């Protein structure tokens, strides 16, 4: 999942020897490059149009059409710890960007349904852990035209347009 995100992409994990497509995305960059302090709010505007046919390709690459199901978009910002207990670098990917124990805070768009016109959002960060000044963090913004794309479900042709992102910090 991640039509647009901060981080990097590497096809190597998707090769037949490992076939781990979700590990291709490395979400986040050093937080100090994007924000200056404890994030409080994530703001921006978006519009979204769902594609026509919703497919579930989790079991087969062609996908099965799910009648009556509409795709939804996903927009989120995630602050997470940059080092583990052994001081090794932490990099979240498609497997754990939503539920890793390293996540400190997140701001997640609640309503990913279609919006014909640009629609503003202002999402308060929800903290799972205490923010500690001086700690090393990574910060990721992840936008996807199919909110379940990480599970290989969505509609081809879904279009998400985003603009004017802001992170308001303490």
N, C-alpha and C positions, 0 to 999 in steps of 0.2 A: 504494500500500500504506500502510496506517496507519489502523486502526480507532480508535486512540487514540494521540496523540502530542503532544509539546511542539513548539510552532511555530504556524503559521497556515495558513489555507486561502483560496485566491482562485480563483474559477471562471473568471476572464477567460481564462487560457491554454487552457481547454477549448472556447472558442467556435469556431465553424466556420472563422473566419479563420486560426486557428493550429492548432486541434485537437490540443493537446499536454496531455492529461489528466494526465500524470505531473508536469508542472510546477506543477500547482495546489497541491501541498503544499510548504510551506517548513518544513523540519525544523530544530528547535533554537531556543534562546534564549540570551541572554548567560549563559555558564557560571557566573559569579559569583552569579547569581540562584538557582541550584539547588545548587551544590556549593562547597566551600571548600578548594580545593587539588587535588592530583593524584589522580584517581580510581583506586582499587585494585580494588574489588569492587562488583558490582551485585547486590542481593538483592531477593527478594520471594516471593510465592506466586501460583499461578495454577491454574485448572482449564480444561479445554478439551473441547468436543464438536464433532466434525466434522459438517458437513451431509451429507445423503444423496447428492446427485448432484454429482460433480465435473465442472465445465465448463471447457473451454478456449475463451475468447472473444477470444483474441489475433488471430484472423483474421476473425471475424464476430461482430457484437454479440449474436446469439442464443446463441452458444456451441455447441460440440460436446461431448456427454457422453463422458467417458473412463471406460469400464467398469473396475471393480476398483481405481480410484485413490481414495485417501483424502486429504482435505485435512489440512494441518498448520498450526499457528499459528506466529507469529514474535514474539519479544520481544528487543529489543536496546537498548543505550545506546551513544551515539556522541559522542566528544569530537572537535571539529574546529577548525581555525584560522578565526578570524573575519574575517581580512583577507588579501588576496592580496599579491603582491610590490609592487603599485602602491598599496597601502593601500585598495583598494576592498573593500567588504563582500562576504563569501562567504556564500551561502545554499545549502545542499544541498536537493535535492528528490527526487522519485521516480526520477529518472534516475541520480543519483549518490550516494545515501545509503549504499550498500554498497561503493562502489569509488572514491570521489573521492581524488585526491592530497592533499586538504586534511585528510583524516582522520588524527588523531593516535593515537587509541585506540578500541577498541570492546569491548563485552562482549555476546556473542550466545548466546542459548539454543540449545543443540545439539539437544535432543529436543523437537520441537513436536507430538508425537503426542498422542492423546486421553488425558486424565487425569480420571477421574470425581470424585476428591476433590482438595481443594486440595493442591498439590504445591509444596514449597519449592525455590528455586534460589538459588545463590550463585556468580556467574560472575566470574572474574578478568578484568580488562581486559587485552587484548593490545595492546601498543604497536607502532605502525608507525614512529613518529617520537619524538624526545626531547621530553618535557614540559619547558617552560621557564617557570619562575616569572616572572610579570610580563607574559607574552604574553597577547593577547586570544584567548579561545576561545569557542565555542558548544557547547552540550550538548543532545543530543536523546535522548529516550526514545521508541521507536517500537514499538507493539504492533499486531499484525494477526491477525485470525481466519483469514486465508488467507495463508500465507507467500509464495505466488506471485501475490498480488493485484496487485502492481505490473506483472505481465505479463498481467493480466486472466485469471488462472486461479484456480479455487477452487470451493468448494461453497457455494451459498446456504444460509443457516441455520447455518453454522458459528458457534459461540459461544465467545468467550474472555472469561474473568473474571479480573481481576488485582487484587491488593491488597498493601499493606504494602511498597511499593518503598522501598529504601534504597540510597544510594550511599556507600560507605565510602571516605574519602579519607585520604591520607598525613598 
